[in-house]
Amino acid sequence: MAKKEAQTDLFVYKLLEEAGINLTYQGSDIKELNEALKNASKKGTNKQGYPEYCGVVKDFVIVIENKADINKHIKRDEKNLISQDQKDIENYALNGVLWYAKQIIANQTSYKKIFAIAVSGDSKRHRITPMFIDNGAFIREPLGDIETFTLFNEKSIEDYYKREVLKEESSKQKKKEEIEKIAAVLHEDLRNYGALDDRNKPLVVAGILLALDEMKTKNLTLDYLNNDDIDTDGFKIYELIKSNLKRSNLAPEVKLDKVLAQFSIIKDTKKINEICEIVDKKGLKINSTPLKHYTKFIKEKIFDAIDRIKNSDDYLGIFYSEFMRFSGGDGQTLGIVLTPTHITELFCDLVELKATDRVLDPCCGTGGFLITAMDYMLLQAKNERQKEEIKKNQLFGFELQSFMFAVATANMVLRGDGKSNLNDEDFLKQNPLKLQEEFRANIGFMNPPYSQGKIDKNLTEIAFSDHLLNSILKDGKVVVIVPQSAMTGKSKEEKIIKANILKNHTLEGVITLNKNTFYGVGTNPCIAVFTAGIPHYKDKMVKFINFEDDGYEVQKHKGLVETIHAKDKKAYLLKVWHDEIEAPSKFCVKTTIEENDEWLHSFYYFNDEIPTHEEFEKTMADYLTFEFNMITHGRGYLFGLEDDKDES
């Protein structure tokens, strides 16, 4: 037992070290806390007693008590409260840490907020449960279990307190909801005053943003858009777009022409260039062209409000996601499913993206992967010269849909660069060896078009993945997000492609994601990670991870929302992925694979954990309750009992 307790102590020590939290072992270097614990023995002898760890982060006291046995995590009394009987305080982690927290609250006055954290088990199989106690000794129920102490370091603890204890909404979520409301209003105005369809709405938004960017450079105000007798507002905006793209050195000329051809809708659509009566949000009626109205709205609500340098969100992607949600989704008909920012960031973390990497996204949509990759790489750049190299020569993309290509180009221009290596071409028709030679990309990120395999068997998600793998340099990494069905390989063609992938490349792992990752689309996604150009050897151990519980949840009227636990859960995932810790099989299975396997956690997982005594008792109680209910309702035959209701 002593050895197991030492392992638990070491496990907790490493968690604190990784989170950057400095606590004192078996005591406190803060005099007032030591005084508060001088009579805190768990045996109730009024002698001194100390938790495993104690200390202060910001103005919060953190107290940690741990037990080696996961079955000794918590004991409740007959009222279902956390027992404070002396034997339970001694024997159970949460009961014990609650005791220490109460002693600190009762015996000092400086610290009024305490996080009491119970840890049981070891690095592979454990429970970590925090609870909060304030200076009124008001004891809440335990907060949600965590996997790391990341949420309790100086950077995160106040946000954790506000969101998990006070139940306040995060500033990030507030900002997201604000942008979504703006997008909803803009969607309505684009439809009501311009009769624009869902394909053209993002083009108008992207074009106006480019025009506003150029107006700022030329010190022009909104009065420039006066729809005079010579030039319409649409013509002026179009010319501003052209000027911006030329100033950004968009080349070659044919690429500039392709992009401008898409934005020509702004000058050529008669309805949005005619003066009409527009009712603003205050109910005032104004005479304006819809284009000037849109430009004024976007400038005030978006362009002036977003700090493009510090904010890495693909805001045009947010707009287009909103348009699809409101419209019922021609995006889905086109197979376009835009990738949430937390997924594009996870891709970069999975491959530990470096400033020297060269990234290819062959289905780049609005440019979300490339923008996130650029942000990651720029943060690691050593100097301005390397930053310029990243922007100009290390980001590559393809987008077949011409209007999305124009949106992606605009988005990259507004974000700083990377636009010169976008291509308005069919990726699947490119020679992969030539792409290797031309781009020399060692990282591939992709969210391919979904459900196109129903139209053409050569357009399946696994076919896109295979082509991308063949386009990346040897020993490079490829990460794709695809429907789980792509990893099962049910059709003959998909099975052949899976076999071919293993013949030429290595599958590193597959991560099953939250089913609501693409909320509203109805796709159950997963992430697959490969090493390009190195054949998959037979004894290779592949990771299959169940990351359905990722800290994101669907909330009414809000959609998919990031909870405070998302950061903790991602930190745990990355530690498992990078082999820093072992995880139970319910989270991660490591196994060899066959080409005909379903490459998913659910295929390989079996429950190898011995149930705790409490779990056994609960299962038996549930069974006996079920049996009793069935018998009392005349279904005793289910349990081999004779039905004697007809006997007299």
Secondary structure, DSSP 8 states (H G I E B T S, - for coil): -HHHHHHHHHHHHHHHHHHT---EETS-SSHHHHHHTTT--TTSSSS----SEEEEETTEEEEEEEES-GGGS--B-TTSSB---HHHHHH-HHHHHHHHHHHHHHH-SS--EEEEEEEEE-SSSEEEEEEEEETT--B-------SSSGGGSTTTHHHHIIIIIS----HHHHHHHHHHHHHHHHHHHHHHHH---TTTHHHHHHHHHHHHHHHHHTT--GGG----SSS-HHHHHHHHHHHHHHHTT--SHHHHHHHHHHHTHHHH-SGGGS-EEEE-TTS-EEEE-HHHHHHHHHIIIIITT--TTT----HHHHHHHHHHHHHT-HHHHTT-----HHHHHHHHHHTT--TT--EEETT-TTTHHHHHHHHHHHHH-SSHHHHHHHHHHSEEEE--SHHHHHHHHHHHHHHTS-GGGEE-S-GGGS-HHHHHHHH---EEEE---SSGGGT-GGG-HHHHHHHHHHHS-TT-EEEEEEEGGGGT--SHHHHHHHHHHHHHSEEEEEEEE-TTTTTTT---EEEEEEETTS---TT--EEEEEE--SSEEEETTTEEEE-TTHHHHHHHHHHHHTTSS---TTTEEEE---TTS--SHHHH--------HHHHHHHHHHHHHHHHHHHHTT-GGGGT----TT--
